[in-house]
Amino acid sequence: MTKLAVIAVGGNSLIANADHRSVADQYAATVETCRHIVDLICNGWQVVITHGNGPQVGFILRRSELARNELHEVPLDACGADTQGAIGYMFQRAIRNEYDARLRDGTMPLHFTPPAPVTVITQTLVDASDPAFSDPSKPIGSFMDEQTARERAEAEGWSVVEDAGRGWRRVVPSPLPSAILEIDVIRRLVQSGFLVICCGGGGIPVVRNTNGLLEGVEAVIDKDLAGATLSTLLAADLFLISTAVPKVALHFGQPDQRWLDSMTITEALTFNQEGHFLKGSMAPKIAAVLNFLIARPAARAVITDPANILSAANGSAGTQIVSG
């Protein structure tokens, strides 16, 4: 039977550096990632793609701020929807172009019909009583000086924090995903053989209001935790997080740095308690992987970079994480 892999691509991985942030630059990065994803598909894997959108939402918010005297500002949930569509479009185009290139040069497997890519704009239900709403922690938008940040906080009701010595930023809640509202549609598309791109940015956060109606909220859902939920609901065989490094490391960036070829749930918990995984980078990825493996102990997870996607899926690259 065909194995199912959910691949979570980081929004930052679509931006090579500060000099390559344009839409064209992001598309070029998407093309490179999709080349490796199509390698996986051509080797017999069925794939679902989810992705981050943090920088892209930040760009929309900045444009909105600059144009606030001319146009209405864009609420955060609408920013999430906008980026799901835009990034999904980049993936769809890059994947189709990669298919066409392989058909032209004869490298597509014989008698193989590649799965058509489709993007599902996805809402993720969160609990309105989640403690995160009383403790905003996720930085978004532009950097500001302290005075501007205080003024915006007073005028807009924002929560603001100093962000790692780089300036002040707005922070919003990051509630846990409770349900993926479009999961039945996603599952049917997967079962019908489509390559589904969904849950971008963790999904658009929505709550049920007092009338039971859906309502978008000013929040950000961790995209890796949402990816773990998606992988569990789809009964995926593999949850693969594609990030900037080829493997997870202990003592990252230090003289005694050590790359990990594999680890168990127990080892991951120990390493986390020892402080090896930083809150803003590897820690949420490890938490997401553990959530998935606890729910699906017979499955496998891996963390790697785009260039190693195929080898990592086949077990010979990245950091392989299993139950135990």
N, C-alpha and C positions, 0 to 999 in steps of 0.2 A: 504494500500500500504506500501511496505517496505520503511523505512526511511534511508536516506543516511547521513553518518557521515564522514567528513574528519578529520583525526587525525594527528596532527603535533607533531612528537616526536623530542625532542631536541638531538642534537649530543652529548652534554655533559652528557645527561642522560644515555648514553651507557658506561660511564666511572664512576665507583663507587667512585674512589679516585685515588690519585697519584700512589698508589701501585698496582692498578688494571687497567692497560691501554692496556694490550696485546690484540691481536685479540680474544684469547680464553675468556678473561675477558669481552670484549665487547659483544661477543656472549652470554655469560651467562646473561648479563644485558638485551640483546634483548629477550632471552627466557622468562624472567620474565615479560617484557612489553607485549610480544605477548600472554602470558597466559590471561592477562586482556583484550586484544583486541579480542581474541577468545571468551571470555565470552560475549562480546558485540555482536559478530556475532551469537552466539548460542541463543541470546535473540532477534533475528529478525532484527538486524541492518545490512545494507550493508555498507561496510567500504572501504575507500580509505586512504592509509597511505602516508604521506610525512615526511621528517626527516631533521634534521640538519646534518652538516658534518664538522664543524669548527675544532675540535681537530684532526679529521682523515686527513683533508687536511694539517694541521700543521705537522703531522707525516711524510707525504709524502714529504713535502717541506724540512723538516729537513734531511731526508734520502738523498734527492737530493743534499742538500748543502754538506753533509759529503762525498758524492761520486763524487763531481763535478770535481775532477782531474782524475776520471776514466771513468765516464759516462756522457752523456748529462743530463742537468737539465730538470725537468718536468714543463711545463708551467701551470699556474694556472687553465686554462679552462680544461686541461687534468686531473689535480688533481681532479676537480669536477666530471668529467666523471668516473674516477677510483673509487672514493668513492661512487658514485651512484650505480655502479655495485657491489662493495664489501658489502656495507650496505644492499642493496636490496637482495643480496644472503643470508645474515644473517637472514633477515626477512622471506624470502621464506622458508628457512630450518626450522627455529624455528616454524613458523606457521604450516607447514606440520607435524612436529614432535608432536606439540600439538594436532592436529587433530587425529593423529595415537594413541596417548596416551589416548584420550577420547574415541576413538572407542574400544580400548582394555579394558578399565575399565568400559565401559558401560555408561559413562556420556554424550556422544554425544546425542542430541535430536533424538528421533525415526524418521525414514523416512526423515532425514535431510542430504542433500548433501552439505558439506561445500564448499565455493567458492575457486577455485584454485588461489594461489597467483602468480602474475607476475610483474616483474619490467620493467618499461619503462625509458630508458635513455632519460632525458628530457632537452631540450634547452629552455631558456627563453630569449626572445628578449628584448633588452634594447635600449634606444635612445642614439645614439652616441653623441648627443648634451646635454645630461643630465648634469645639473650643478655638479653632484657628481664627474664627471671626472676631474674637475678642483679643487676639494676639497676632496682628499682621506681621509677617516676617519675610515676604518675598519681594525683593527690590524690583521695580519696573521703571521704565521711562528714563528721562534725561538726568544727568548729574547737575546739581545746583550748588551754589554757595549756601552757607548756613542761613543767611538773612533771607534769601529768596525762598528757601525751603520752609522757613518759619512762616513767611508771609503766605505762601501757598497753602500750608497746613491750616492757617487761620481762616483763609478765604474759602478753601475748598473742603475743609473737614478731613484733610489727608492725615495719615500717619507718615512721619518721615524719620529717617535714620542716617547717620554717617556711615558710609559704605567703604570699609577697608582702606581709609585714607585717600580715597579717590574723589570724595565729594559727598554731598547729601542727595538722597533719592527718596522717592515715595515708596512705601511698602504696602502690600495688600495681603489679605489672608490667603493661605494655601491649604484649603480643606482636603480631607481624604475623599477619593472617589467612592461613591456609594453604588451607582449603577450606570451602565452605558446604555442610553435610551435607544440608540439605533442598533443594538447588538443583534436583534433578529434579522434585520436587513443585511448587516455585515455577514452574519453566519450563512444566510441564503446565497449571497453572492459568492462567498468562499466555496460553498458546496456546489455551486454552478460553474466553478472553475475560473472565476475572475481573480485578478490581482488587485486586492482592495487596499486603498490608502485611506486611513481613518484615524480618529482620535488625535488629530494634530494638536500639539500643545497640551496634551492631556485631556482634550475635549473642552468644549465651551461650558463653563460652570453654570449650572442652573439649579434653582431650588423650587419647591412647591410653596406657593404663597398661602395665605390663610384661606383663600378660596379654592385651593387645590390646583391652581393654574401654574404653569411653568413660568419662571421669571429669571432672566439673566442677572448675575451678580458680579460685583467688582472683586474678582478673585482670580487666582492662578492655580491650576491643579498640576502637581508634579507629573511630568510626562512619562517618566519611567515607572512610577507607581500605577498610572493609568495603563501603561503598556503591559504591566504584569497582570492587571485585572483583565485586560483584553485577551492576553495569552491564556489565562485560566479559563475564561468563558468560552474560548474557541477550542479548548483542549489541545493546545499546541504541543508539539513534540520538543520544540526548541524556542527559547526566548533569547534573542541575540541583541545586545546593546552595542551599537556602533558609536564609537567616541573618538577622541583625539589621540589616544595611546593604544599600542598594540596589545597590552596586557595590563592587569592590575599589578601594582607594586607595593611593597612594604618600604617604609622610609622614603617615600617618593621625593625625588629631587635632592636627596641627601647623598653624601659620599658612599654610604652603605646601602643604597637603594638595591632592592632585590625584586626582580620580576617573578610573578607567580604563574606557573603553567596550569595549576589546578588548585581547587580548595573545596572542602565540604562546607555544609551549612555551619557545623560546629566550629570549624576553623575560621570561617568568615565572621562569626559572632565574636570569637576571641580577638581576632585582629581589629575588629571595630572597637571593642572595649579598650584595646591598647592604644587607640587613637590614630590608627594608620590611615583611616579614610576620612577625608575632610568633608565638613558639612555641606559646603557649596559645590562640591565636585563629585567625588567617588561615593560618598556615604549614601546619597539617595539611590544610586544605581545598585549598590549592594543590598539596600533595604528592599528594593523592588524585586531583585533576583530571589531573595530569601522568601518573600511573600509568594512568588510563583512556585518555587520548589516545595514549600510547605503544603501548598494546595495540590501540587502535582508531583509527588515524590519520584515517580518513574520517569519524569521528563528531565531535561538538561537545560542549562543556561550558560551563556558565554559572553564575555566582554572583550571587545577587540576594536581595531580600527577598520575603515572601509576596505583597505587593500587586502585584508586577511579574512574577509567575510566567508568566502567559500571554504578555505582551509579550516577556519574556526568551526564552521557548521559541520565539517567532516571530522572534527575532533583533533586536528593537528596544529592548531594555532590558537592565539588568544588565551584568556584565563577561563578554563572549563570549571563550572561550578555544578556540583551534584549534591543530592541528599546525603546525609550522614553526619 
